[in-house]
Amino acid sequence: MPANAEIYDYVDECVKNESYKTFAQVVKGSASISDVEKQMVIDREIQADLKSNFIYMDLEDCINTALGENFDIKIQRQNRNMAYWQNKNSQFMLLPDVYYNFTIQNLGGQYLVGGIVAAMAHEVAIQSMFGVEWSTISQGRYFFQNAMTRNTLKSQKAQLEYSREETILKTVIAYYDTLKNKMEIEVQKVNLYDRLEQLKYTKARFDTGLGTLYDVKRAEAELAQAQQDYSETLFNLRVSQASLANVMGVDVFDCIYPYEFSVDKRMLIDKSYDIEELYNQALVSREDIRAKKAEIKVYRAMRNMNYADIIPDVVVGYQNGYVGTRRAGLGNHNSLSLSVRTYLGKNLLMGTITQIKADTAALNVKKLELQNLERQVKENIINAYFSSENALKKIEEAERETEAANVSFDLSQSSMKAGQATFIDVIESQNIKVRANINLITNMIEYNKAQSQLLFEIGLISPENVLKDYIRKY
């Protein structure tokens, strides 16, 4: 648990020591407690219903943990390391091979002497030799292989950065989904309490002869529906907690629980930028585009390496050591050799030509994949841009809807008690209030997610950018 969770330990102790501060009193507003203490009361109720121990974290905590523990990043980091050492390996291809050879033979039997006279012999032949062999440029393959591994390393580095960016986005979305479910639970919990109070009220009126059985049954039905809605939100929260923990790379059984008890809209992209400007920014900033461009260079070098089939292979060799027999002794021996071999391609050049055509087709596939990626990025930018705009407009309407719905609910209750409204009016106003509050939460969350998505799509997502003007609310 992060250090700033100490406030929860302190407040939790304060709430435990004040037995009058129950959830019912919090809803009624009769408990004179702070927002943090009120949140602790609600949190304990949710925690008890889920039978889980919460780990309190905020958005910054989740992002920092994910960047250190996410498994996609760990896997991609190993891919980068592999490409790094493959590149180093290709750089050392120009170095010669050094070897030592020792041979001893027990020779016995009949041998031809001068190819004419057969003679019996028994001898032990010995050879002890150090050698150096240098295949110069290996038919020029060195340059092509070095280009392949160098660009593979560039591609893997970009893929690692892209994986980090993708992890930040996934963490932000999973965190906001969890926060949304948490806040919806609070709405549904209050709704459940209100429905229970309404049932008690209608039963009391029915018992005194002022109400109808219809009102009682309708209140029972609304209470049952409220219980189902609350159970559904509990389920959604637990699922989103598992998703968030999985993205972060921690134990999926860990119940990550957002500190925040409210959410504000957070503008991460200046509204003055148009879609074309955002797309141009993406073309120069996105790591996956960089990775794909480097991959194209790898395939181009792979294709060009086929031309090495007709480049001469020059091999320089040198040996120095001792040769002889056990009886005659060993004598010094050294040799210097130069070997030049020219090839006419593979399989009468047909193998080389067909391979070039196959590798050219593979290169064209990578070029088309880059074009398709750029088109997909443009579509994603349009989607995120207008999702953000749409959510922002809906927030303005939802704020007015929520304010009106809350006032309407309060008026319907007082009017019913004064005999100026029916129980149906109260039920309808309650439904409108719940829907309005959930709409406001949803639109706030969707706007923040769309802004983060847009930041990702243009290739500028980072912990600093996504947490710009972020204020912890706990």
BELFENUR-V188530 format. One record per run of one state. SS is the DSSP state (helix for helix, strand for strand, loop for the rest). FROM is the first residue (numbers start at 0). LEN is the number of residues. Records with the same first field share a line. If there is no record, write none. Layout:
BEGIN
SS->FROM-LEN, FROM-LEN
END
This chain:
BEGIN
loop->0-2, 16-6, 28-6, 50-3, 57-1, 69-1, 94-2, 113-3, 134-3, 207-5, 248-6, 258-16, 285-1, 310-2, 325-3, 341-8, 417-5, 457-5, 466-8
helix->2-14, 22-6, 34-16, 58-11, 70-24, 137-70, 212-36, 274-11, 286-24, 349-68, 422-35, 462-4
strand->53-4, 96-17, 116-18, 254-4, 312-13, 328-13
END
